Amino acid sequence: MNKNLKQDQCSVKERNGQLVLALNNEILLPENAPVRLTSAQLEELDYRKLYRAYSAKGRKSKVDPRVMFKVMVYGYQCGIYSSRKLEEACRYRIDFMWLLEEEPVPDHATIARFRTGRCAEAVEDLFYQYICKLEEWGAVDHQTVFIDGTKIESRAGRYTFCWRKTVEKQLAKVRENAKAAGFGTLKSLQSYLEQEKAEISFVHGIGRRKTAEQKAWEALDGLRQRWEKYETALAIMGEGRNSYSKTDHDATFMRMKEDHMRNGQLKPGYNVQAAVNSEFITGIDVFSNRTDVGTLIPFLRTMQRWHGRKYEEITADAGYESLDNYLYLEENGQLSFIKPTNYEQQKTKKFKQQIGRFENMDYDAEQDCFTCAQGRVLYLRRESTELRYGQAVTTAWYRCEDCKGCPNREACCKAKDQDKPKEVMLRKTFWEKRAVSRKNILTEHGIQLRMNRSIQAEGTFGLLKNDFGFRRFLTRGKTNVRTELFFLALAFNLKKYWMKQKQGRLQEHFSKIQSA
């Protein structure tokens, strides 16, 4: 009997004298299975950068990098993130077996190395390749982008924190002690210790008495170690951070919305920024910033570099409002649809009753002055101008002509000196740009964009955290975390494409909004 006898859709094999029916995985997968679409679309990408990450020297990879990439993306699409569970899926699930293309089952160590190793740059390249494909297919465009951020917990230990204030306080004490000992800099202390070390006979162990010189040297050496330790900690934090985790230096302690302790506990995490267009993630990145305001410009620059073009309209919430962001968007020729931070506050009765605010005063543009509730005029006292992003930024100071005898002085003026008149500092350029953005979001188009931002951008994070179950990174370090995000975003886009194709909504760029 032949060892392989073809029968319709299956094969008969002889093993140890017994006939075994080996089923073909092809017939077990429906034609519309998501894994088929995933494989077909990923097959159209250019994998040369991924293959270049694998050297021609040494041992050949157990699984082809292209196949491994497909397995990783589809695993994230199925909500399987653990390397051990991915190995199990490849061993027992039909869809993963079909995706492997008769390649050997990779073990969990191979999967882990692939995710945290050489493919970091290649994964980013493949993600943006897919975005270009979506644009070719008409699924996305470069008209409007919705930007939002969320905090995702790091794999670092929750109690391995290092705080800037504590470090600076301890460093100041060390410097004082060093100065009292006659050392103004760390370098001078290090040089002194190296010189003295050669002249001291060191003793260690029980029953050996240290000399006074050795004790003095060890005390100074302990001071040096602390000094170096605190300087290193400040270098790790950089300028824009107030903390970091000792087990993941790139993670910053942040307040998470998903707090299982429900006590506002700070956790080490990353600030994930996502750009959404037509319900697809067209850009994603990770930052160590606790707030969103400083992430917009580098995020837009990264996307523009990969896309080769810029979005015409930028829609974001109040967390992104700043003068630098307004100036950058204007210089870059992009319309701002950023919600002002005081937008909701201005609608309240309490805000309107605060007569000391310049927003509640009458402004005369011709005379460049304000008039308070009592009819007293605040004249321009001085102005200062600086250059930012190629534009002149003006700050003005206004002072009231006379506040004596004003019945509203306590409610209006915060100065303790009763003879000091009311003063107002106005960042003119900022308020001008804010007024433009406010005007944009109040148009019919702006209202539609803001509502779509809530649906698309915030809805994307809701799907990633709840439907995909991604609430904590599996790796440490910013590089590895970014790689995870690109796998996740690519998996999200493939699933979204499959759903929109199934529903016949591929050409829809905005969510349909029912008017009240």
C-alpha positions as CSV (number, residue, x, y, z in Angstrom):
1,M,0.0,0.0,0.0
2,N,1.2,3.5,-0.8
3,K,2.0,5.6,2.1
4,N,0.2,8.6,0.8
5,L,-3.2,7.9,-0.9
6,K,-5.1,11.1,-2.1
7,Q,-8.8,11.0,-1.4
8,D,-10.8,14.1,-2.4
9,Q,-9.9,16.6,0.3
10,C,-7.8,14.5,2.7
11,S,-4.9,12.1,2.6
12,V,-4.5,8.6,4.0
13,K,-1.1,7.9,5.6
14,E,0.4,4.7,6.9
15,R,2.0,5.0,10.4
16,N,3.3,1.9,12.3
17,G,1.1,-0.4,10.2
18,Q,-2.1,1.7,10.8
19,L,-4.0,3.9,8.4
20,V,-4.2,7.5,9.6
21,L,-6.6,10.1,8.1
22,A,-4.9,13.5,7.9
23,L,-7.4,16.2,7.5
24,N,-6.6,19.2,5.3
25,N,-6.8,22.4,7.3
26,E,-8.0,24.2,4.2
27,I,-11.5,22.6,4.2
28,L,-12.0,23.4,7.9
29,L,-11.8,27.2,7.5
30,P,-14.8,29.1,6.1
31,E,-14.1,31.2,3.0
32,N,-14.9,34.4,4.9
33,A,-12.7,33.5,7.9
34,P,-10.9,36.6,9.3
35,V,-7.5,34.7,9.1
36,R,-7.8,34.4,5.4
37,L,-8.3,38.2,5.0
38,T,-5.4,38.8,7.4
39,S,-3.1,36.6,5.5
40,A,-4.0,37.9,2.1
41,Q,-3.6,41.6,3.1
42,L,-0.3,41.0,5.0
43,E,1.0,39.1,2.0
44,E,0.9,42.3,0.0
45,L,3.4,44.1,2.2
46,D,7.1,44.4,1.5
47,Y,9.2,42.3,4.0
48,R,12.6,43.2,2.8
49,K,13.3,45.3,5.9
50,L,12.2,42.5,8.1
51,Y,14.5,40.0,6.3
52,R,17.4,42.4,6.6
53,A,17.0,42.4,10.3
54,Y,18.0,38.7,10.2
55,S,21.7,38.2,9.4
56,A,22.7,35.7,6.7
57,K,25.4,34.4,9.1
58,G,24.6,31.9,11.8
59,R,21.7,29.6,12.4
60,K,18.7,29.9,10.1
61,S,15.4,31.0,11.8
62,K,13.1,28.1,12.8
63,V,10.1,29.9,11.3
64,D,10.2,32.2,8.3
65,P,10.1,35.8,9.6
66,R,7.2,36.7,7.3
67,V,5.2,33.7,8.7
68,M,6.1,34.7,12.2
69,F,5.0,38.2,11.6
70,K,1.6,37.0,10.4
71,V,1.2,34.7,13.5
72,M,2.0,37.6,15.8
73,V,-0.4,40.0,14.2
74,Y,-3.2,37.4,14.1
75,G,-2.5,36.5,17.7
76,Y,-3.0,40.1,18.7
77,Q,-6.1,40.2,16.6
78,C,-7.5,37.2,18.6
79,G,-6.5,38.8,21.9
80,I,-3.7,36.3,22.5
81,Y,-0.6,38.2,23.8
82,S,1.3,35.7,25.9
83,S,4.1,33.9,24.1
84,R,3.2,30.6,25.8
85,K,-0.4,31.0,24.7
86,L,0.6,31.8,21.2
87,E,2.7,28.7,21.1
88,E,-0.3,26.7,22.3
89,A,-2.6,28.3,19.7
90,C,-0.1,27.4,16.9
91,R,-0.1,23.8,18.2
92,Y,-3.8,23.2,18.6
93,R,-5.9,25.8,16.7
94,I,-6.8,25.2,13.1
95,D,-6.6,28.9,12.0
96,F,-3.0,29.2,13.4
97,M,-2.0,25.9,11.8
98,W,-3.3,27.2,8.5
99,L,-1.4,30.5,8.9
100,L,1.9,28.7,9.7
101,E,2.0,27.3,6.1
102,E,3.4,23.9,7.3
103,E,6.2,25.6,9.1
104,P,7.3,24.1,12.5
105,V,5.5,25.3,15.6
106,P,7.6,28.1,17.2
107,D,8.2,27.7,20.9
108,H,7.5,30.6,23.3
109,A,11.1,31.7,23.5
110,T,11.2,32.2,19.8
111,I,8.0,34.2,19.9
112,A,9.3,36.3,22.8
113,R,12.6,37.0,21.0
114,F,10.8,38.0,17.8
115,R,8.7,40.5,19.7
116,T,11.5,42.1,21.6
117,G,14.4,41.6,19.2
118,R,15.4,42.7,15.8
119,C,12.0,43.4,14.3
120,A,11.3,46.7,16.1
121,E,12.0,49.0,13.1
122,A,10.6,46.5,10.6
123,V,7.2,46.3,12.4
124,E,6.8,50.1,12.3
125,D,7.6,50.1,8.6
126,L,5.1,47.3,8.0
127,F,2.4,49.1,9.9
128,Y,2.7,52.3,7.9
129,Q,2.9,50.2,4.7
130,Y,-0.5,48.9,5.5
131,I,-1.8,52.4,6.1
132,C,-0.6,53.3,2.6
133,K,-2.5,50.3,1.3
134,L,-5.7,51.5,3.1
135,E,-5.3,54.8,1.4
136,E,-4.9,53.2,-2.0
137,W,-8.1,51.2,-1.4
138,G,-10.0,54.4,-0.4
139,A,-10.6,53.3,3.2
140,V,-8.7,56.3,4.7
141,D,-7.9,59.8,3.6
142,H,-5.8,62.8,4.8
143,Q,-8.6,65.2,5.4
144,T,-9.1,64.9,9.1
145,V,-7.4,63.1,11.9
146,F,-8.7,62.5,15.4
147,I,-6.1,62.4,18.1
148,D,-6.4,61.1,21.7
149,G,-4.2,59.6,24.4
150,T,-4.6,57.1,27.1
151,K,-2.4,55.6,29.9
152,I,-1.5,52.0,29.8
153,E,0.3,50.3,32.7
154,S,3.9,49.1,32.3
155,R,5.2,45.7,33.2
156,A,7.4,47.3,35.8
157,G,7.0,46.9,39.5
158,R,4.4,49.1,41.1
159,Y,6.5,49.9,44.1
160,T,9.9,50.5,42.5
161,F,9.5,54.2,42.1
162,C,12.0,57.1,42.1
163,W,10.8,60.6,42.6
164,R,12.5,63.8,41.4
165,K,11.7,65.9,44.5
166,T,13.2,63.2,46.8
167,V,16.3,62.9,44.6
168,E,16.9,66.6,44.4
169,K,16.5,67.0,48.2
170,Q,19.0,64.2,48.9
171,L,21.4,65.5,46.2
172,A,21.4,69.0,47.8
173,K,22.3,67.4,51.2
174,V,25.1,65.4,49.6
175,R,26.5,68.5,47.9
176,E,26.4,70.4,51.2
177,N,28.3,67.7,53.0
178,A,30.8,67.5,50.1
179,K,31.3,71.3,50.2
180,A,31.9,71.2,53.9
181,A,34.6,68.6,53.2
182,G,36.2,70.9,50.7
183,F,34.9,69.4,47.4
184,G,32.8,71.6,45.1
185,T,32.3,69.1,42.3
186,L,31.9,65.4,41.9
187,K,35.0,65.2,39.6
188,S,37.2,66.8,42.3
189,L,36.0,64.3,44.9
190,Q,36.6,61.4,42.5
191,S,40.1,62.6,41.8
192,Y,40.9,63.0,45.5
193,L,39.7,59.5,46.3
194,E,41.8,57.9,43.5
195,Q,44.9,59.6,44.7
196,E,44.4,58.7,48.4
197,K,43.5,55.1,47.6
198,A,47.1,54.3,46.6
199,E,48.6,55.6,49.9
200,I,46.2,53.8,52.3
201,S,46.7,50.2,53.5
202,F,43.2,48.8,53.5
203,V,42.2,46.1,56.0
204,H,39.0,44.1,56.1
205,G,37.5,41.3,58.2
206,I,36.9,40.4,61.8
207,G,39.6,41.4,64.3
208,R,41.2,43.9,62.0
209,R,41.1,47.5,63.1
210,K,40.7,50.2,60.4
211,T,42.9,53.2,60.5
212,A,41.5,56.7,60.7
213,E,42.6,57.4,57.2
214,Q,40.7,54.3,55.9
215,K,37.6,55.3,57.8
216,A,37.8,58.9,56.4
217,W,38.3,57.6,52.9
218,E,35.4,55.1,53.1
219,A,33.1,58.0,54.4
220,L,34.0,60.1,51.4
221,D,33.6,57.2,49.1
222,G,30.1,56.6,50.4
223,L,29.4,60.3,49.7
224,R,30.7,59.8,46.2
225,Q,28.5,56.8,45.6
226,R,25.4,58.7,46.7
227,W,26.3,61.7,44.6
228,E,26.7,59.5,41.5
229,K,23.5,57.7,42.3
230,Y,21.4,60.8,42.5
231,E,23.0,62.4,39.4
232,T,22.2,59.2,37.4
233,A,18.6,59.3,38.6
234,L,18.2,62.8,37.4
235,A,19.8,61.9,34.1
236,I,17.3,59.0,33.6
237,M,14.3,61.3,34.4
238,G,15.4,64.0,32.1
239,E,13.7,67.4,32.1
240,G,10.0,66.6,31.5
241,R,9.5,63.8,34.1
242,N,9.0,63.8,37.8
243,S,9.5,60.0,38.4
244,Y,10.6,56.7,36.9
245,S,10.4,53.0,37.7
246,K,13.6,51.3,38.8
247,T,12.6,48.2,36.8
248,D,11.7,50.1,33.7
249,H,13.4,53.4,33.4
250,D,11.2,54.6,30.5
251,A,8.0,54.2,32.5
252,T,6.6,57.2,34.5
253,F,4.3,56.9,37.5
254,M,0.9,58.1,36.4
255,R,-2.7,58.1,37.6
256,M,-4.7,55.5,35.8
257,K,-8.4,55.5,35.1
258,E,-8.5,51.7,35.6
259,D,-7.7,51.6,39.2
260,H,-8.5,48.2,40.7
261,M,-7.7,49.5,44.2
262,R,-10.0,52.5,43.7
263,N,-7.8,54.8,45.7
264,G,-6.1,56.9,43.1
265,Q,-2.9,54.8,43.3
266,L,-0.1,55.9,41.0
267,K,1.3,53.2,38.7
268,P,4.2,53.0,36.3
269,G,2.9,53.4,32.7
270,Y,3.2,55.0,29.3
271,N,1.2,57.7,27.6
272,V,-0.1,56.1,24.4
273,Q,-1.1,58.5,21.5
274,A,-3.3,57.3,18.7
275,A,-4.4,59.0,15.5
276,V,-7.7,57.8,14.0
277,N,-9.1,58.4,10.5
278,S,-12.2,56.6,9.2
279,E,-12.2,54.4,12.3
280,F,-8.7,53.1,11.4
281,I,-5.6,53.7,13.5
282,T,-3.3,55.6,11.1
283,G,-0.6,56.5,13.6
284,I,0.4,55.3,17.1
285,D,3.2,56.2,19.4
286,V,4.2,56.0,23.1
287,F,5.6,58.7,25.3
288,S,6.7,59.0,28.9
289,N,4.9,62.3,29.4
290,R,2.2,62.4,32.1
291,T,0.1,64.9,30.0
292,D,-0.9,65.1,26.4
293,V,0.1,68.7,25.7
294,G,3.8,67.9,24.9
295,T,3.1,64.9,22.7
296,L,1.2,66.5,19.8
297,I,4.0,68.1,17.8
298,P,6.5,65.1,17.9
299,F,3.5,62.7,17.1
300,L,2.4,64.8,14.1
301,R,6.0,65.0,12.8
302,T,6.4,61.2,13.0
303,M,3.2,60.6,11.1
304,Q,4.1,63.2,8.5
305,R,7.5,61.6,7.9
306,W,6.0,58.1,7.5
307,H,2.9,59.2,5.5
308,G,4.8,61.5,3.2
309,R,2.0,64.1,3.6
310,K,0.1,65.9,6.4
311,Y,-3.5,65.9,7.6
312,E,-5.5,69.1,6.8
313,E,-7.5,69.2,10.0
314,I,-6.4,68.2,13.5
315,T,-9.1,67.4,16.0
316,A,-8.2,66.9,19.6
317,D,-9.5,67.5,23.1
318,A,-8.6,70.2,25.7
319,G,-5.6,68.3,26.9
320,Y,-3.7,69.3,23.8
321,E,-4.2,73.1,24.0
322,S,-1.0,75.2,24.2
323,L,0.5,78.1,22.4
324,D,3.3,76.0,20.9
325,N,0.7,73.6,19.5
326,Y,-1.4,76.4,18.0
327,L,1.7,78.0,16.4
328,Y,3.0,74.7,15.0
329,L,-0.4,73.9,13.4
330,E,-0.6,77.4,11.9
331,E,3.0,77.3,10.6
332,N,2.3,73.8,9.1
333,G,-0.8,74.9,7.3
334,Q,-3.2,72.7,9.4
335,L,-6.5,73.7,10.7
336,S,-6.9,73.5,14.5
337,F,-10.0,72.0,16.0
338,I,-8.7,71.8,19.6
339,K,-11.2,72.4,22.3
340,P,-10.1,75.2,24.7
341,T,-9.5,74.1,28.3
342,N,-12.0,76.7,29.6
343,Y,-14.7,75.9,27.0
344,E,-17.1,74.2,29.4
345,Q,-16.1,76.4,32.4
346,Q,-17.1,79.6,30.5
347,K,-20.7,78.3,30.2
348,T,-21.2,78.1,34.0
349,K,-22.8,80.8,36.1
350,K,-20.0,80.7,38.6
351,F,-17.5,81.7,35.9
352,K,-19.6,84.6,34.6
353,Q,-19.8,86.0,38.2
354,Q,-16.0,86.2,38.5
355,I,-15.7,89.9,37.6
356,G,-11.9,89.9,38.1
357,R,-11.4,87.7,35.0
358,F,-10.5,89.7,31.9
359,E,-12.9,87.4,29.9
360,N,-15.8,89.1,31.8
361,M,-14.5,92.6,31.0
362,D,-15.3,94.8,28.0
363,Y,-12.3,95.1,25.6
364,D,-11.7,98.0,23.3
365,A,-9.5,96.8,20.4
366,E,-8.8,100.4,19.1
367,Q,-7.7,101.8,22.5
368,D,-6.3,98.4,23.6
369,C,-7.8,98.6,27.0
370,F,-10.3,96.8,29.3
371,T,-13.2,98.2,31.2
372,C,-14.2,96.5,34.5
373,A,-17.7,96.0,36.0
374,Q,-17.4,99.3,37.8
375,G,-16.5,101.2,34.6
376,R,-12.9,101.7,35.4
377,V,-10.3,101.4,32.6
378,L,-7.3,99.0,32.6
379,Y,-4.7,100.6,30.3
380,L,-1.8,98.9,28.6
381,R,1.3,99.2,30.8
382,R,3.9,97.3,28.8
383,E,4.4,94.6,26.2
384,S,7.0,91.9,25.4
385,T,7.5,90.1,22.2
386,E,9.5,86.9,21.4
387,L,9.9,84.7,18.3
388,R,8.4,81.2,18.3
389,Y,8.0,78.9,15.3
390,G,8.8,81.9,13.1
391,Q,5.9,84.0,14.6
392,A,5.9,86.9,17.0
393,V,4.4,86.0,20.4
394,T,3.2,89.0,22.4
395,T,2.5,89.2,26.1
396,A,0.8,92.3,27.5
397,W,0.3,93.7,31.0
398,Y,-2.7,96.0,31.9
399,R,-3.2,98.1,35.0
400,C,-6.3,99.8,36.3
401,E,-6.2,103.6,36.5
402,D,-7.5,103.6,40.1
403,C,-9.0,101.0,42.4
404,K,-9.5,103.2,45.5
405,G,-13.0,103.1,46.9
406,C,-14.1,100.2,44.5
407,P,-16.9,98.2,46.2
408,N,-15.8,95.0,44.3
409,R,-12.1,95.2,45.1
410,E,-12.1,92.1,47.2
411,A,-13.8,90.0,44.6
412,C,-11.8,91.5,41.7
413,C,-8.3,92.1,42.9
414,K,-6.1,89.5,44.7
415,A,-3.4,91.9,45.8
416,K,-3.0,92.1,49.5
417,D,-1.8,95.7,49.3
418,Q,-4.9,97.9,49.3
419,D,-3.1,100.7,47.5
420,K,-2.0,98.5,44.6
421,P,-4.4,98.7,41.6
422,K,-5.8,95.7,39.6
423,E,-3.3,94.2,37.1
424,V,-4.0,91.7,34.3
425,M,-1.4,89.7,32.3
426,L,-2.6,88.7,28.9
427,R,-0.9,86.3,26.5
428,K,-2.3,88.0,23.4
429,T,-1.0,85.6,20.8
430,F,-2.3,82.6,22.8
431,W,-5.8,84.1,23.2
432,E,-5.9,85.0,19.5
433,K,-5.1,81.5,18.5
434,R,-7.6,80.1,21.0
435,A,-10.3,82.3,19.6
436,V,-9.6,80.9,16.1
437,S,-9.8,77.3,17.3
438,R,-13.0,78.1,19.3
439,K,-14.6,79.6,16.2
440,N,-13.6,76.5,14.2
441,I,-15.2,74.0,16.7
442,L,-18.4,76.0,16.9
443,T,-19.1,75.7,13.1
444,E,-21.4,72.9,11.9
445,H,-18.4,71.1,10.5
446,G,-16.5,71.6,13.8
447,I,-19.4,70.2,15.8
448,Q,-19.5,67.1,13.6
449,L,-15.7,66.6,14.0
450,R,-15.9,66.9,17.8
451,M,-18.6,64.3,18.0
452,N,-16.7,62.0,15.7
453,R,-13.6,62.4,17.8
454,S,-15.5,61.1,20.8
455,I,-16.8,58.2,18.7
456,Q,-13.7,57.3,16.8
457,A,-10.7,58.3,18.9
458,E,-12.1,57.5,22.4
459,G,-14.0,54.5,21.0
460,T,-10.7,53.1,19.6
461,F,-9.2,53.0,23.1
462,G,-12.4,51.5,24.5
463,L,-12.2,48.6,21.9
464,L,-8.5,48.0,22.6
465,K,-8.9,47.8,26.3
466,N,-12.3,46.0,26.5
467,D,-12.7,44.0,23.4
468,F,-9.1,43.2,22.8
469,G,-8.4,43.0,26.5
470,F,-5.1,45.0,26.3
471,R,-4.7,46.8,29.6
472,R,-1.0,46.1,30.4
473,F,2.2,45.9,28.4
474,L,4.0,42.5,28.4
475,T,7.5,44.0,27.8
476,R,9.7,46.6,29.3
477,G,11.4,49.6,27.7
478,K,10.1,52.1,25.2
479,T,11.4,50.3,22.2
480,N,9.7,47.0,23.0
481,V,6.5,48.8,24.1
482,R,6.4,50.6,20.7
483,T,6.7,47.2,18.9
484,E,3.8,45.9,20.9
485,L,1.7,48.9,20.0
486,F,2.4,48.5,16.3
487,F,1.4,44.8,16.4
488,L,-1.8,45.8,18.3
489,A,-2.7,48.7,16.0
490,L,-2.1,46.5,12.9
491,A,-4.3,43.8,14.3
492,F,-7.0,46.4,15.2
493,N,-7.0,47.8,11.6
494,L,-7.2,44.3,10.0
495,K,-10.2,43.4,12.2
496,K,-11.8,46.8,11.5
497,Y,-11.3,46.3,7.7
498,W,-12.9,42.9,8.0
499,M,-15.9,44.3,9.9
500,K,-16.4,47.3,7.6
501,Q,-16.1,45.1,4.5
502,K,-18.7,42.8,6.0
503,Q,-21.0,45.7,6.7
504,G,-20.3,47.5,3.4
505,R,-18.9,50.7,5.1
506,L,-15.4,50.8,3.7
507,Q,-15.8,54.2,2.0
508,E,-17.3,55.9,5.1
509,H,-14.9,58.4,6.7
510,F,-17.2,59.8,9.3
511,S,-19.6,58.1,11.7
512,K,-23.2,59.0,11.0
513,I,-24.6,61.3,13.6
514,Q,-28.4,61.6,14.1
515,S,-29.5,65.2,14.6
516,A,-31.6,65.8,17.7
